[in-house]
Amino acid sequence: MEINFESFIEWDTSPFILFSNEGKILYLNNAAEILFGYVSKQELYDITVAYAPQSFGYKRTALTLSYDSFLFYAISVGYENEEQISLRLYNTPQAKPKHKLETDKMMTTDINILLEANIALFKTKNTNKLRLLVDQDLPEFKIDQNNFSKLLRKTLDAFRSSDSIDISLKLLIGQHLIINGRKEAIVQLSVDANGRYIDADEEIRAYASESQIKCITTEYSIKLEIPLLH
């Protein structure tokens, strides 16, 4: 019986890309298609060539790669001929939540209003230039307003000395979080500047973890991936 493995690759959450020997994309699964919104084809092809095995077959390498909210802990590079070479990236496992979210105790919230209220509070103590880009069509969803407001205040305060701050709020198309065994859409809050304080990073991660919000911190940004709970 002939088996079509393409569907299994397509369903995989690990990005898979098949390149030609000239760096052209011959095939990619859905996870890789989403990833290409954050990293160039050339960069991933260069990584593929750099970590390719010296002879036919495949080689797995442990390394840390980060592209926006995508975190990977290893890659596999393989080829069986001189015309094609494949790259697979392995997602860093998410930490198992310490407790189940009690969504029945959460309030249905317009996150834009909650965000604007906390920005207004931040502005009472800071004069930073601030640019805000939000999706006004985001639906209301359940969130722990008290915990999330604490998270927002700590996050914004990390940028208190930045000349200007860019804040965006958007739905991440095609991406999901598993919350209480259910697949939930993701709203991403991104705060970026030319630098920030890191003294409160542990508190920020703790507040995020309490609401099962994925927190990605870099030298210049904090990104919060918020489950859109109903």
N, C-alpha and C positions, 0 to 999 in steps of 0.2 A: 504494500500500500504506500502510495506516495504521500508524504507529509509536507504541508506548506508551513514553514517556520516563520514566514513573514508576519503573520498575525501575532504570534507570540512576541516577536521583537517590537511590534507596534504597541502592544499593550504594556511593555516594560517601562517602568518609570526611570530607568537609567538611560541617559542619552546614548544613542548608537548612530554612528556616521560611517558611511562607506565612501572613501575618496578614490579618485583615479590617481595615477602616478604623476599627474600634472596639477593635482590639488583641486580638481573639480568634484563637486558632490554628485555621487551616483545614486545614493539612497540615504535617507535619514528617517528616524522614527519621530513620533509626535513630541516626545520629550526633548529631542535634539532640536526640533523646529522651534520650540519655545526658547531653548537656550540661546539660539542664534539671535534672539532679540537683545542679548546682553554681551555677546562676544563675537568677534569677527571670524569668518571662515578661515582666513589666513592664519590667525593665531592658533586655532585648533589644529590646522594642518601642520603647522610648524611643530607643535607639541607631538603630534602623531609621528612625524619623521624623526624627531629627536629621541623618542622612546621606543622606536621600532626594533624588533629583534634583528640580529645580524644575519639570520637565515630564515627560511620559510617556517611558519608556525606563529605562535603568539607569545607575548611577554607581558606579564602583569607587573605594574610598578606602583608602590605606595608613595603617594605625594599629595599635598594639599593644594587644591585649586579653588578659587572663589570668584564668582561672577555675580555681582549683585546679591540676590538672595540664594543663589545656587552654591552649595558647598559640596566638594567631592574629596574623598580620601584616597582614591586609587584610580588607575586607568589600565585598560588592556589594549594593546596594539597587536594586530595580526595581519598576515598576508600569506596567500598560497601561490601567487604569481607576481609578475613584475608590473601588472597593470592596475591592480586594486589593493587598497590597504584600509583596514578598519580601525575605528577608535570607539571604545566604550568607556564611559565615565561612571564611577560608582558613587551614588549619593551618600553623604555622611548621615548615619542613622540619627534620628531625632531622639532626644532624651525622653524616656518614658515619663509621662506626667505622674506627679505624686498623688493626685486625687482626681476624682471625677467632677467635671463641672456641673454645678447645680443650676441648670438653665432655667428651671421653674422659678428660681428666686431672683433672676435677673430682669431688668426692665428693658422693654423695647425702646430703642434710642435712635435718634437722628445723630449720627456720629459727626456730621458737619457742625451742628450746633454745639456739641460737646467740645469739639476741637476749637472752635472760635471762642468759646468761653474761656478756655484755658490759655489761649493765645492772648486774649485781652488781659488776663491776670498777669501773664508774663510781661506784657507791655507796661504795666504799672510800675515795674522796677527796672526795665531795660529799654534802651533807645535804639537797639539794633535795627538796621534796615531789614525788613522782612517781606518776602514774596510768598504768596499762598496760591496754590493751584489745587482745586478740589473738583470732584465729580458730584455735581448737585443732584444727579439722578440716582445716586446710591440709595438703595432701599433702607428703611429702618431695620435694625436687627438687635438681638439681645446682647447686652454687655453688662459687666459689673461696673457701673458708673463710678463708684467711689475708687475702686482699685485702678481703673483706667485713667482717671483724673490724676491720681498720684503718679502713675507711670508717665503721663504726658508732662506733668510739671518737672519731674526729674530729667526727662529727656530734653525738654526745652532749656532747662537750666545748664545743661552740659555745653550749650552754645552761647552762654551769657556774654562772652567776650568777643564773639565773632563780629566782623564788620557788617556782614549781611548773612541772612539765613534764608534758605529755600525750603519750603514745606510743600509736599504734594500728597494727595490722598486719592487713590484710584483702586479700581477692581483689577485683580490680576487674572486676565483671561486664560483659561485652560489650566489653572493651577488650583490645588485643593489641599486642605489639611484634614486629617482624620481626627475627629473629636467625638468621644464617647462611642466609638465604633461606626460613626457616620462620616461620609465625605462632605466637607463644607467648603464653600467658595472662600476666597481670601481677599480681604481689603488691605492694601499696603499703605502705611503711613511712612513717608520718607522725609528725614530732616538732614539737610546738607549744608555745609559751610566750608570755609578755608581752614578749619581746625576746630578742636573742641577739647573740653576737659574730660578726663576719664576717671575722675575720683569717685563718681557715683555709678560706675558701670555695673558693679555687683548688685546694687539696689535696683537698678533698672532691669537687669535680668531676672531678679527675684520677683518684682512686680509683674513682669511679662509672663513668667512661668506660672504664676498664680492663676492667670486667666488663659493659660495655654496659648499665649501669643508668642510667635517665633521672633526672636530679637537678633538682628545682625548688626554688629558694631564694627566700624572701621575708623581710621584716623580722622576721617572727614565727615562721617555720616553715622546715623542710627536709623535702621529700618525696622519697622514693626509689622509683622504679617498677622493680621487680626482675623480670626474665623468669623464668617458671616452667619451667625447663629439665628435660627428661627424658633 
